[in-house]
Amino acid sequence: MHQKSCFKCNIVQPLSEFYKHPQMADGRLGKCKICTKKDVAEREEKLSKVPEWKEMELARHRAKSARARADGRISSKEVKKKGQDAWYQRNKKKKYTHSCVSYALKSGKLIRQPCEVCNEPRVQAHHDDYSKPLDVKWLCVKHHAERHVELNRLNRKYE
């Protein structure tokens, strides 16, 4: 088994613990994966405090995604669908509850009400208990988010 010493931590490790790098003589980076990840995290933390860098990084990611879409490597629809499918798999009860509310609204069994806090007419259905699909609180986007923050705070308190 081939091994290599990391030039940062000086620990001898198997080659599998070093990233591939075609320009290195042995085809592997001189830093182990752990040291590389640590350096990247430190650099990112330092640069993330610079607003110009953050904006440039966002622009770079947008351009990279746009190129991938233009080249046909990914499509916006595929990415969105993958994300939705993953969410559905993780949140089957929530998906079922959302479907029940949607059907109840269409059939007239449930009627959309203004926000319970501020009377805003554009609202979302909030569930304190997903096992009761039609037991909803009607909240605007702002108060719905605040309710979830409040619930998360309560959940952390009892953990």
N, C-alpha and C positions, 0 to 999 in steps of 0.2 A: 504494500500500500504506500503510495507516494504522499509525502508530507512536506510542509512548508512552514517557515517561521514568519509571523506577522512583524513588519518593521515598526509598528506602533507599540504593541503590547509584548512583543518578543516571545509569544507562546507558539510552540510548534503544534500544528494542527493538520488534519487531512486536507487534501486539495479541495474537497467538497465544501470546506468552510471558507473558501475564497471565491469571489465572483469571477466569472470568465472575463478575460480581457485579451483580445486578439493581438495587441501590440506588445504584450509582455512575452519574454522568452519562453516561459513555461505555459503561456496561455491563461494565466490567472493574475488577478490584481495582487499587489504586494501587501495590502491590508486585509485582515480577516473581515468577515461579514459583520461581526459584532462591532469592531472598531469603525468600519465604514458607516454603519447605521448610526452610531453615536456621533460621528463627525457631521453627517447629514442633518441629524436632529438639532445639533448645536448651531449649525449654519442657518437652518431654517428659523430657529427661535430668534437668533440675532437679526436676521433680515426681515422677519415678519413685523418687526417694530418700525420698519421704514416704509411709510405709506407709498412712496414711489415704486419700491420693489414689489409690494403687494399688487399694485395696479398693473405693473409690467408682467407679473406672473399670471394674473388673471387673463390679460390680453394674449399671452403666449399659449395658455391652455385653450382659450377660445379659438385661436388660429389653428392649433393642432387638431382640435375636434372638427373644425370646418374642413381642413385638408383631408382628414380621414373620411368625412362624409362625401366630399367631392370625388375622392378616389374610389368610392364605393366600398370601403372597408367596413364602415358602419353607417347605419341610417338613424336618424333621430327617432323614427318610429320603433326600430328594433331596440334601441337603448331604453326608450320609455316602456316598451312592452316587457323587456327583461326585468326592469325595475318593478313594474306592476306585478308581474308573475311572482317575483321573489317576495313582495309584500303580501300578496294573497296567500302564499304558502306559510308565511310566518304568522299571519293574522286571519285565520279562517273564520273565527267567531266574529271578528269585526266586519269582515266582508259580508258574511251572512246578515248581520245586523243592518249594515248599510243597504243591502238589497231589500230587506224587509221594509225599511223606512221609505225607500224609493217607490216600491210597489204600493205601500199604504198611501203615499202622497198622490200617486197617479190614480188610484182607485177611490180616493176621497175619504178613506178610513182615517187618515191623519191630515190635519190642516196646519199649514205653516203659520206660525204666530210671530209677532215682532219680538226682538230681543227682550228677555226678561229683566235685563238690567237698565238698558238705555232706550228701549223702544225702536231701535233701528230696524227697518223692514227687511234688509238683506241679512239673512241668518243661516246658521248651520245647526244641525241636530246634534246635541251633545248627549252622550250616554254615560251615566255614572256606573251603570251595570249592564254589560253587553248581553247578559242572559235575559234581559227584558227589552227586546228590540223596539217596542213601540212606546216605552217609557222614556221620553226625551225632554230635554230642556232646550229651548230655542235661544241661541246666543249668537251675537254678531261675531265676526272674526276676532276682534280685539278681546271681548269678554270670554270667548271660547278658549283662546290662548291663555288668558289669565287663569281660567278655571283649571286648565291642565297644569300650569305652573303650581297652583295651589295644591292640586292632588299629588303632584310629584313631591312637593315639600312634605306633605303629610305622610306619604309612603316612605320617604327616607327617614322620617322621624321615628317610625315604628319598626324599622329594620334593625 
